[in-house]
Amino acid sequence: MYALGINIGPWHVAIVLIIVIILFGPKQLPKLAKMFRETAKEVREGLDEAEQTTASVQQQTAPPPAPAPAATEAAPAPAAEESKEG
């Protein structure tokens, strides 16, 4: 696994799990897992809500699209008048 720029191998995960079991005990692990699930769910819901809010604010503050330029034909150049002397 590669998370947050840190190479985490299976031995690292095993060591962390052993430490968690020692610290909290096997009876507390289900409660701890439930707490982590609920926290992760709340974080996901908060991120989704933030994305929706950001999108709606961007839609409300976005300037209207500029109108397409009208197709114009090139006007003929004025004829140069030549002065005739004589």
Helices and strands as residue ranges (DSSP letters): E 2-3, E 6-7, H 10-24, H 29-61
